[in-house]
Amino acid sequence: MHPTTPAQPFDGSHDREIESLAEFDEVVAAHGTLSHFRVQSVDLTGRTDALLSVDTSGAVFLGCPMDPAAAARARAGGALVFPPVPGLPFDPYRGRVYSPDELFASLDEGYEATPDARTYAWFQRTKADGDIFGSMLRSIHDDAVSDALDELLAGAPVVGVMGGHAMARGTEEYAGAARLGRELARAGLTVATGGGPGAMEAANLGAYAAPFDAGMLTEALRILAKAPKFTPSVTDWARAAFEVRANWPGGGPSVAVPTWFYGHEPPNPFAAHIAKYFSNATREDGLLARCTAGVVFLPGAAGTVQEIFDNTTPNYYESRGEPSPMVLVDRAHWTERLPAWPLLRSLARERSMESRIALVDRIEEAPAALKRLGG
């Protein structure tokens, strides 16, 4: 857009979003205006001259540090300026999803010192006192994370792997879930999980292991078995994962979508991209809605049962279009211990989703079942 050309109304497209200083400089150099752009959490204290000279009509600055004169000039020019919020352990206006290094920064001082743990403590405190300012910040944060996740996954074939947090490292079940994640990633699918420990971590680990030979996963599983669960020490549990990452840097990417609602469960460090939410309802619906290539449900408890039927409802009503594949793993678990399969099959009968569900005995059968169902 040339600076002498009248600004067009904002169309809501992601290409109007500026999420880094490099993008800011590119826009100013190419267009000579910031009119109707959205600038998210970019430190602009070194760009005062640009802010004093360009058109900012209709622009929105979300949590961008800037010189007071530049902020006043932007407001006078017709921009909305939402200043940074001091004293928070998280950025409510963030333009990108999290990385493991970001959430686990300061792990050397113990998990309690990390941004992840401090954000959970803030959440517990503000949730208890009912402060509307706190709830507003949580909502803004979660909406920003959803926007970033949409950008990240645009056009990607995403397969979800759901399962319980209780699956321990060092077990054959955990190793099987890791092999599943590796096979799905090697098939060109983007693996997405709930982001926590157990089966979720195993699937993210498998995707991380996808570029390496078989020996890497075997050795990684051995290292992780030294800290089987995140209790009693999240610190030891996380350090074992970062030891694996340090020994084999540059693993394959995957996505994790955890929540501080279950903040006693830490996110696993094997997903390259972590979209962590405060609202579990927003997280659950968003995770499943983005699994365009289907979902594999490993054995789990109440949370996994909830995910099965959260995914079933839009498939039943076709509210998201054509039903997506659903593969349940472990016949005894889903027909005897927690008989979700009979209900799922009854709901699917004589509907288009009937040809998109499957129950398999072993985890090794899941990829073929997913492919057979059209995932």
Solvent accessible surface area in square Angstrom, and as a share of the most:
residue,aa,sasa,rsa
1,M,54,0.24
2,H,110,0.49
3,P,78,0.49
4,T,114,0.66
5,T,64,0.37
6,P,103,0.65
7,A,33,0.26
8,Q,101,0.45
9,P,107,0.67
10,F,62,0.26
11,D,108,0.56
12,G,48,0.46
13,S,38,0.25
14,H,81,0.36
15,D,116,0.60
16,R,33,0.12
17,E,31,0.14
18,I,1,0.01
19,E,20,0.09
20,S,31,0.20
21,L,67,0.33
22,A,64,0.50
23,E,56,0.25
24,F,1,0.00
25,D,56,0.29
26,E,113,0.51
27,V,20,0.12
28,V,33,0.19
29,A,91,0.70
30,A,78,0.60
31,H,59,0.26
32,G,25,0.24
33,T,4,0.02
34,L,0,0.00
35,S,1,0.00
36,H,43,0.19
37,F,10,0.04
38,R,55,0.20
39,V,0,0.00
40,Q,12,0.05
41,S,39,0.25
42,V,5,0.03
43,D,82,0.43
44,L,0,0.00
45,T,77,0.45
46,G,59,0.57
47,R,71,0.26
48,T,31,0.18
49,D,119,0.61
50,A,22,0.17
51,L,0,0.00
52,L,77,0.38
53,S,85,0.55
54,V,12,0.07
55,D,64,0.33
56,T,1,0.00
57,S,39,0.25
58,G,27,0.26
59,A,1,0.01
60,V,20,0.12
61,F,0,0.00
62,L,39,0.20
63,G,6,0.06
64,C,3,0.02
65,P,49,0.31
66,M,25,0.11
67,D,53,0.28
68,P,109,0.69
69,A,55,0.43
70,A,0,0.00
71,A,11,0.08
72,A,56,0.44
73,R,82,0.30
74,A,0,0.00
75,R,118,0.43
76,A,91,0.71
77,G,25,0.24
78,G,46,0.44
79,A,8,0.06
80,L,109,0.54
81,V,21,0.12
82,F,83,0.35
83,P,78,0.49
84,P,62,0.39
85,V,34,0.19
86,P,120,0.76
87,G,82,0.79
88,L,36,0.18
89,P,25,0.16
90,F,19,0.08
91,D,45,0.23
92,P,4,0.02
93,Y,14,0.05
94,R,23,0.08
95,G,10,0.10
96,R,121,0.44
97,V,19,0.11
98,Y,10,0.04
99,S,42,0.27
100,P,4,0.03
101,D,88,0.45
102,E,70,0.32
103,L,2,0.01
104,F,6,0.02
105,A,45,0.35
106,S,52,0.34
107,L,16,0.08
108,D,132,0.68
109,E,136,0.61
110,G,11,0.10
111,Y,21,0.08
112,E,132,0.59
113,A,29,0.22
114,T,0,0.00
115,P,26,0.16
116,D,0,0.00
117,A,14,0.11
118,R,111,0.40
119,T,2,0.01
120,Y,53,0.20
121,A,53,0.41
122,W,16,0.06
123,F,9,0.04
124,Q,75,0.33
125,R,143,0.52
126,T,13,0.08
127,K,94,0.40
128,A,90,0.69
129,D,92,0.48
130,G,64,0.61
131,D,65,0.34
132,I,146,0.74
133,F,98,0.41
134,G,3,0.03
135,S,43,0.28
136,M,90,0.40
137,L,2,0.01
138,R,37,0.13
139,S,71,0.46
140,I,53,0.27
141,H,0,0.00
142,D,9,0.05
143,D,99,0.51
144,A,12,0.09
145,V,0,0.00
146,S,23,0.15
147,D,38,0.20
148,A,5,0.04
149,L,1,0.00
150,D,64,0.33
151,E,56,0.25
152,L,65,0.32
153,L,19,0.10
154,A,82,0.63
155,G,88,0.84
156,A,28,0.22
157,P,64,0.40
158,V,1,0.01
159,V,0,0.00
160,G,0,0.00
161,V,0,0.00
162,M,1,0.00
163,G,6,0.06
164,G,16,0.15
165,H,82,0.37
166,A,67,0.52
167,M,35,0.15
168,A,19,0.15
169,R,7,0.03
170,G,56,0.54
171,T,50,0.29
172,E,114,0.51
173,E,109,0.49
174,Y,0,0.00
175,A,11,0.08
176,G,3,0.03
177,A,0,0.00
178,A,0,0.00
179,R,83,0.30
180,L,6,0.03
181,G,0,0.00
182,R,34,0.13
183,E,91,0.41
184,L,4,0.02
185,A,24,0.19
186,R,130,0.47
187,A,75,0.58
188,G,54,0.52
189,L,34,0.17
190,T,33,0.19
191,V,0,0.00
192,A,1,0.01
193,T,0,0.00
194,G,1,0.01
195,G,0,0.00
196,G,5,0.05
197,P,3,0.02
198,G,4,0.04
199,A,0,0.00
200,M,16,0.07
201,E,0,0.00
202,A,0,0.00
203,A,0,0.00
204,N,0,0.00
205,L,0,0.00
206,G,0,0.00
207,A,0,0.00
208,Y,13,0.05
209,A,1,0.01
210,A,17,0.14
211,P,86,0.54
212,F,49,0.20
213,D,104,0.54
214,A,66,0.52
215,G,46,0.44
216,M,5,0.02
217,L,5,0.02
218,T,94,0.55
219,E,60,0.27
220,A,0,0.00
221,L,31,0.15
222,R,137,0.50
223,I,4,0.02
224,L,0,0.00
225,A,40,0.31
226,K,129,0.55
227,A,13,0.10
228,P,66,0.42
229,K,93,0.39
230,F,22,0.09
231,T,81,0.47
232,P,144,0.91
233,S,34,0.22
234,V,28,0.16
235,T,20,0.11
236,D,76,0.39
237,W,2,0.01
238,A,0,0.00
239,R,103,0.38
240,A,8,0.06
241,A,0,0.00
242,F,44,0.18
243,E,67,0.30
244,V,0,0.00
245,R,44,0.16
246,A,76,0.59
247,N,78,0.40
248,W,51,0.18
249,P,98,0.61
250,G,69,0.67
251,G,20,0.19
252,G,7,0.07
253,P,92,0.58
254,S,1,0.01
255,V,2,0.01
256,A,0,0.00
257,V,2,0.01
258,P,6,0.04
259,T,4,0.02
260,W,1,0.00
261,F,100,0.42
262,Y,72,0.27
263,G,5,0.05
264,H,109,0.48
265,E,25,0.11
266,P,1,0.01
267,P,1,0.00
268,N,0,0.00
269,P,0,0.00
270,F,0,0.00
271,A,0,0.00
272,A,40,0.31
273,H,56,0.25
274,I,0,0.00
275,A,0,0.00
276,K,0,0.00
277,Y,1,0.01
278,F,5,0.02
279,S,42,0.27
280,N,18,0.09
281,A,76,0.59
282,T,59,0.34
283,R,13,0.05
284,E,7,0.03
285,D,80,0.41
286,G,11,0.10
287,L,3,0.01
288,L,5,0.03
289,A,42,0.32
290,R,44,0.16
291,C,3,0.02
292,T,93,0.54
293,A,9,0.07
294,G,0,0.00
295,V,0,0.00
296,V,0,0.00
297,F,0,0.00
298,L,1,0.00
299,P,38,0.24
300,G,11,0.10
301,A,65,0.50
302,A,82,0.63
303,G,37,0.35
304,T,4,0.02
305,V,41,0.24
306,Q,77,0.34
307,E,12,0.05
308,I,0,0.00
309,F,47,0.20
310,D,52,0.27
311,N,2,0.01
312,T,3,0.01
313,T,71,0.41
314,P,14,0.09
315,N,11,0.05
316,Y,54,0.21
317,Y,147,0.56
318,E,82,0.37
319,S,85,0.55
320,R,106,0.39
321,G,38,0.37
322,E,125,0.56
323,P,6,0.04
324,S,22,0.14
325,P,3,0.02
326,M,0,0.00
327,V,0,0.00
328,L,0,0.00
329,V,6,0.03
330,D,35,0.18
331,R,110,0.40
332,A,39,0.30
333,H,21,0.09
334,W,0,0.00
335,T,43,0.25
336,E,130,0.58
337,R,143,0.52
338,L,65,0.32
339,P,76,0.48
340,A,6,0.05
341,W,26,0.09
342,P,49,0.31
343,L,97,0.48
344,L,0,0.00
345,R,119,0.43
346,S,56,0.36
347,L,61,0.31
348,A,0,0.00
349,R,128,0.47
350,E,159,0.71
351,R,98,0.36
352,S,58,0.38
353,M,1,0.00
354,E,82,0.37
355,S,82,0.53
356,R,49,0.18
357,I,17,0.09
358,A,10,0.08
359,L,18,0.09
360,V,10,0.06
361,D,76,0.39
362,R,136,0.50
363,I,29,0.15
364,E,92,0.41
365,E,58,0.26
366,A,0,0.00
367,P,20,0.12
368,A,66,0.51
369,A,1,0.01
370,L,4,0.02
371,K,163,0.69
372,R,161,0.59
373,L,18,0.09
374,G,54,0.52
375,G,36,0.35
